[in-house]
Amino acid sequence: MRKEMKKLTTAQFAKLHEVNKRTLHYYDEIGLFCPYTKSDHGYRYYHASQSIDFEYIRMLKELNMSIEQIAAFRQNPTPDDFLEIVDEKEKEIDQQIQKLKNIQTIIQNKKQQILFCQTLNDQKIRIEECEAKRLLVYPFDFNEEDFSLIFSHLKEIWGIEQIRMGIGSYIALDKVYNMDFDHYEGIYTVALSKKAVPNSFVRPQGKYLCGYQKGEWDELPKLYQRMLDYAKIHHLKLTGYAYEDGLNDFVISKEADYITKIMIQIDEKDEQQKPALQNEH
C-alpha cells in the first residue's frame, strides 16, 4: 500500500530542486509540469514523488531540447518516443565528450609548450627524441597567398578545433641547405586524431635536431645556418623536411618574445655507433 506523501508548496518544491518558483508557475501554465493538486484558492501543491519526473524534464532541457519539444513528448509519452530521444541525445553527448577531449588536448599541449619556453635562452640547439605525429598539411605560399582566405578554407577542411592545435610551416631540406626560404612546401597542424586521412602524413618517430629562437621570424635563417653547422661538425645526416612551429603565441605581448622551434629529422642508420652528443647552449 502506497504511503501518503506530504504535500509540498510551490516554494518548498522549488527549494528542493533549487529552481525559481516562476519556473514552476510557467511549466504549469503551459502544461509541461503541473502540481499534484490545487486548493480551492488556487494554491499549488506538489508531491515529492513528482521529483523524478521534474528532474527528467530538467535533464532533457540540459540536453538542449526545447520546452516545446519536451512538452510535446509529455502530452502523450510512449516508450518508443523516449527511446528515439535517448538515441539522438546519446550521439550528441558522444560528440560533446569528443569535443571536450579535443579541447583538453589543445590546452595541455599549449601548457607544455609554455612551461618549456620558460626554460629556454635566446637560442638553443639540441637533439631530442620525438614521437611520431600525424600532420594535416596544406600547400601555402607565404609570398603570394592571403592567409585570411586560406583560414576560411581550413575551417572547412580541418575544423576550428584542429586549427586551435596550432599551425606550423614546413620546407624541403634541399631549400634549407641552399638558404632558399622564398617558397615553403606548405603549412601543417598536428592531427587530433591518429586516423589516416587525405592530405596528411606521419612525421616519423626518432631523433631530431631541434633549434629554438626567441625573436622575429626574419632571424630564422641564422638559426638554420647554426643548425646546419652543428650537424656538419657532429657528422649528422639530416633527412626529410624542416618543421617550424611557434610555441608561445597568445601569451606574449611583443614579437621579440616569440619563440620558434625548428625540427629536422636525423637519419639514424649510421648513428648507432656514435657516442652521445652534448646539447649546445
Residue pairs with C-beta under 8 A, 6 or more apart in sequence:
5 47
5 48
5 49
6 48
7 36
7 37
7 45
7 46
7 47
8 16
8 45
8 46
8 47
8 48
9 43
9 44
9 45
9 46
10 21
10 24
10 25
10 35
10 43
10 44
10 46
11 21
12 46
13 24
13 46
13 50
13 54
14 20
14 21
14 23
14 24
16 48
16 51
17 51
17 54
17 55
17 58
19 58
24 33
24 35
24 44
24 46
25 44
27 33
27 34
27 57
28 34
28 35
28 44
30 67
30 71
31 71
31 74
31 75
32 57
32 67
32 70
32 71
32 74
33 50
33 53
33 54
33 57
33 74
35 44
35 45
35 46
36 45
36 46
36 47
36 50
37 45
38 44
38 45
39 45
57 70
57 74
60 69
60 70
60 73
60 85
60 89
61 67
61 70
63 89
63 92
63 93
64 92
65 85
65 89
73 81
73 82
73 85
99 161
102 161
102 192
103 161
105 165
105 192
106 161
106 164
106 165
106 192
109 165
109 166
109 190
110 166
110 250
113 247
113 248
114 247
114 248
114 251
116 247
117 247
117 248
117 259
120 212
120 214
120 259
121 214
121 281
122 213
122 214
122 215
123 211
123 212
123 213
123 214
123 223
123 226
124 211
124 212
124 279
124 280
124 281
125 209
125 210
125 211
125 212
125 223
125 226
125 227
125 230
125 279
125 280
126 210
126 279
126 280
127 207
127 208
127 209
127 210
127 266
127 277
127 279
128 207
128 208
128 210
128 263
129 206
129 207
129 208
130 203
130 205
130 206
130 207
130 208
130 263
131 205
132 202
132 203
132 204
132 205
133 190
133 191
133 202
133 203
134 190
134 191
134 193
134 194
134 195
134 196
134 200
134 201
134 202
134 203
135 170
135 188
135 189
135 190
135 191
135 200
135 201
135 202
135 203
136 158
136 162
136 188
136 189
136 191
136 197
136 199
136 200
137 170
137 185
137 186
137 187
137 188
137 199
137 200
137 201
138 150
138 154
138 157
138 158
138 186
138 187
138 188
138 199
139 185
139 186
140 147
140 150
140 169
140 184
140 186
140 187
141 183
141 184
142 169
142 184
143 182
143 183
151 163
154 163
154 167
155 163
157 199
158 189
161 192
162 189
162 191
162 192
163 189
165 189
165 190
165 191
165 192
166 189
166 190
166 245
166 246
166 249
167 187
167 188
167 189
168 187
168 188
168 189
168 243
168 244
168 245
168 246
169 184
169 186
169 187
169 188
169 243
169 244
170 184
170 185
170 186
170 187
170 188
170 241
170 242
170 243
170 244
171 181
171 184
171 185
171 241
171 242
171 244
172 185
172 241
172 242
173 238
173 239
173 240
173 241
173 242
173 264
175 181
175 183
176 224
176 228
176 242
176 264
177 228
179 221
179 224
179 225
181 220
181 221
181 224
185 241
188 243
191 197
191 200
203 240
203 243
203 265
204 240
204 265
206 265
206 266
206 268
207 265
207 266
207 268
207 271
208 263
208 264
208 265
208 266
209 227
209 230
209 231
209 236
209 238
209 263
209 264
209 265
209 266
210 261
210 262
210 263
210 264
211 223
211 224
211 226
211 227
211 261
211 262
212 247
212 259
212 260
212 261
212 262
213 219
213 220
213 223
213 259
213 260
213 262
214 256
214 257
214 258
214 259
215 255
215 256
215 258
216 255
216 256
216 258
217 258
217 260
220 244
220 260
220 262
223 260
223 262
224 242
224 262
227 262
227 264
228 238
230 236
230 280
231 237
231 238
231 264
231 266
234 277
235 274
236 266
236 271
237 266
237 267
237 269
237 270
237 271
238 264
238 265
238 266
238 267
239 264
239 265
239 266
239 267
240 264
240 265
241 264
242 262
242 263
242 264
243 262
243 263
243 264
244 260
244 261
244 262
245 260
245 261
245 263
246 258
246 259
246 260
246 261
247 259
247 260
247 261
248 257
248 258
248 259
249 258
252 258
